[in-house]
Amino acid sequence: MDLHAEDPDRQTTREAPSQDRGRPAIPRPVPCNDAHGRVLPITPEEQARNARAIAAFIERMKTLPDEDPPGAWEEAMRDLDAHRPHRKLFEGLY
């Protein structure tokens, strides 16, 4: 979780781990709005592809464990408080 630098005064961050896992990017139609700002309709093929992608994503979500790793919430609260020393939100909860 600790994506920020250890020194709260520094403005640098470490890059978050990629969640891509080697899947190809879904092509995005450009532009999706016409000159008047109206949303352009999608084709039945695009709608079917999007439905399949959503169904596949839900199936992947079903395989994830329901429980967070031990200490994940405590680490998140501690990390947030470390970056807000002037006004801690979770002090005493971890």
Protein Blocks (a to p, Z undefined) as FASTA:
>chain_A
ZZccfblkbccdcddddfklopacddddddfbdfkopacdddfklmmmmmmmmmmmmmmm
mmpcfbdcehklmmmmmmmmmmmmmlcfkgoiZZ
